[in-house]
Amino acid sequence: MIIDTFERALSYDLGPLWQRVFPEFLALYAKGEALALGRYELGDGVFVNVEEYAPKAWDVARYEAHEKMADVQTLMMGDEFIDVMQLQGGEEEAERYDDRDLIFLAEKSETPTVRFHLKPGLFALLLPGEAHQPCMKAESSYARKLVIKIPADKLKAPAGI
């Protein structure tokens, strides 16, 4: 997991795909509210989803995990909390959508490994093995979010991993 500012994103040596995709993502982000909701293909299996929603209470939000895709999450408007926990193996699944590389966990930990406050100008890179519970209410009642989905096997492992 990496949580940082846009300005520092390209300082991470995550490989050539990261170096190509992040500037493309920033160009989409710069369109602001003029950017229509939906999915945008960036090539090499990378795409961006633009979403709007009302953040949820902790007890309604669900942990999700991915096996093949890394998520880069950022907000254009609003804010939210995201809880993250390392998968240990053997977690019970509530729902699985292999076509979307999406697994919802049946239970959630009362004590996440990390809770962070996502705001515009910050991004969070979440890798397979890092279950996350996004979209939780912080201060705002509305959020506009971009989520980049990147095949994790096309990223270079962050230093120290």
N, C-alpha and C positions, 0 to 999 in steps of 0.2 A: 504494500500500500504506500502510495505517495500522496501527500496533501501539500499543495504549494500554490504559488501565484502563477498567473499566465506568463509573466515576465521571466520566470525561472524555468519554465517547462522544457525548453530546448537545451538547458544545461544538463539534463539527465541523459546519459548515454544508453538509450534504449533501442538503438539501431536505426537503420535508414528509413524504415517505414514510419517510425515515430517522428523523425525529422521532416518527412514529407507531409504526414497527415496533420500534425498539430497546427501548422500555418493555415492549412485548408479549413480546419475547424474554426480557427480564429476569424477567418473571412466570413464564415457563416454566422458566427457569434456577433460580428460587427453589424450585421443587418438588423439586429434588434427585433422589435415587434413586427417589422416588415417580413421577417422570415416566417413562412407559413408552417403550421404544425405538420408533422409527418416525418417521413424517412428520406434521407439524402445519401446516396451511394457515393463513396469516395474511392472505390477501386480496391483491389487486393483483398476483398472480403471485408473491408471496413465500411461501416455506415454510421450515420448520425440520426438519432431520433430526437425530434423536437416535441416536447410535451407541456401541457398545462394542467394544473390540478390544485386542489385544496389540500395542504399537508394534513396528515392524519395524526391522531393520538397514538401514543406508544402502544397501547393495548390492542389497537386495530392493525397497526403496521405489521408486516411479515418479513422474516429473514428470507433472502433469496441467495442463490449461489449459481455459479456457472462453471462448466467443466472445460470449455474450449475458448471462450471469449473473455477478454479483459474489458472492463468498463472504465470510461473516463466520464465522470459526472461533473457538471457545472451548472450554475444557475444564472439566468439572464435577469430574472426579477424574483424578489422574495428571498426567503432563506429557509433552511430546514436543518434538522439534526439527522445524522446518519450514524447508526451503530454498526460496528464491524466486529466479527469474531472469527478466529481461525478455526477451520473445520478440523476435527480430530479423526474423522472416519467413523462410520457407523451411525451418523445422525439419521434420524427417521425423516423420510420425505412425506410431505403432505400432498404435493402435486409435482409432476414432472412433465415438461414440454421439450422433448429432444429436438424438435424442429426449430425451436427458439433458443436452445441451450439455456433453459431456465428451470430451476428447481426451487420450489418453496419448501422450507423446512417445517416439520410438524410442531416443533417446540422451539422456544427461544430462551436464551439465557437471560436471567435477570441482571447479570453483570457482564456487559459486553467487554471485549478486549479494549475497544476504543470507541468513544463517542466524539464526533466532531461537528462543528457548526459550519455548514457550507453556505457561503454567501457569494454574490457576483464577484468575479475577479479571482476566485480560487477554483482549483480543480482537484479532484480526487481520482487517482488511478487505483482501481481495485482489480486484483488478479484472481484467477481460479484458486480455490482454497480459502478465499477470504469471503465468508458469507457476510452479507450486508443487509441492513434494514433501513432503506432510504425513505424519503418523503415524510419524515416525522415533523410535526408542528414545532416550530421554534417561536419566532416573533410574528411572522406574516401569516395571513390567511390565504395567500395565493402564491403560487410558484410557477415560473416558466423555466423549463430545464432543457438542456442538451445533454444527451448521453451518446458518447462515441463507443461503438462496439468494435474492438480490434481482435483479430485472431491472436491469442496469446503466444502461440508458437512462432509468430512472426516478429515478436518483440525480443530484444536482447534482455536478459535478466538484469535487473538493477544491481549496481555494485553492492557487494556484501551479502548477496543471496547465493 
